[in-house]
Amino acid sequence: MKTATLSNERIAKFADMFSAMGTVPRLRIMQLLLSAHPQGLVVGEIQDELDIPNSTLSHHLDKLKTEDLVHAQRESTFLRYTANTDALQELLGFLYAECCTRNQAVPQSKIIQLCK
């Protein structure tokens, strides 16, 4: 995925995704949902784990959902949230293409070591 071939619209979408994760609570939510992948967590479990007030948590989850970073599925009276790993893979691929392939600012072997 080369930057030159990405549309301004796609770049703007990536920027919005980064912005959505750009707060401590939302980044913690993403981290928690990734650790619970693939089954995800219901809202009460997220709230218990992160100690975020319900109304505030709802706001953060809505923002992450708007940017397609999480999926919500109704289960009876509960909402189960899961990380959208496809969207995250695309976002990471965008960064990887720039830093590790085209200009090799970071050697690919360093990224692989970070992921282990």
N, C-alpha and C positions, 0 to 999 in steps of 0.2 A: 504494500500500500504506500505509494509515493505521495508526498504532500502536494506536488504539482498537479496530480490527477484528482485530488480531493476537491470537491466544490466548497465554496464559501459556506454554503448551507450545512454541509457535513462538519466542517471545522467549527461552526457556531454550535452545532449539536454537541460536539465533544466538549466545548467550553462550558456549555450549560450543565453537562454531566459532572465535570470537575467542580463547577460552582456548587452544585447540589450536594456534593460530598465535602465541601469546603468548610464545614463546621465540625467541631468536636463531637457533638451528639450524633450527627448523621454519619460521620466516619465510624464511630463506635457501633452504630446500628448495622452498617455494612459489614464490619468486621464480625459482629455477632452472627449475622445471617449467613455469612460465608462459613463460619465455623459450624453452623447447623445445617449446612447443605448436604443433601438435597431436600430434606424434609421441611426445613424452615422452622419458624416459630410462630405461635399465636401472639397477639398483641400483649396479652397478660404476661407471657413468658419474657418478652422483650422488656416490658416495663419492670418486672421483678429483677431482671438481670442488670439493667442499666439505671434503675431508680430515677426514671424520667417521668414527671407528671403526665397523666393520661392525655390531657388536651395538648400539651407540648409534643408528646410523642406522636400523636395523630398528625399534627402539623408537619413534623419531620418526615414521617412515613409518606404523607401525601406528596411532599416535594420530591422525595426519591422515586415515588411511583410516577409522577408527572414526567420525570426525566428518563423513565423506563429502566431504572436501575434495580427496581424490585417489582415483584409480581404479588398481587393479593388474591387470595381465593377464599370465598366464604365457606365455612364449615359450621353448619347449624347457626348458632348465634355468635360465632367467633370468626375473625379474619386471620388467616394464616399467610404470613409473608415469607417469600423466598427471594434470594438474590438472583437477579437476572444475569447469569454467568455469560450468556451470549453477548450482552451489551458490554459487560466488563472486558470480555476477551477482545471485542472490537476496539474498545478504548485503549487497552494495553497494547494492542497491535499497532495502533496509531503512534503511540510513544516509542514502541520498539523499533518501528520502521525508521523513525528519525534518528534515534540515539544509537542504534546498534547495527543498522544495515547500510543506510545511505552514506552517512559520513563517519560512522564508527566512533562516535564520541565516547561511547562506553563499549568496551569489548564484549561480544556476545557471551563469552565464558564467564564474565563477572555477573551478568544477569542470571545465568543458569545457577551459579553458586548461591546467589541470593534466594532463589526459589527452593533450594533443597532444605 
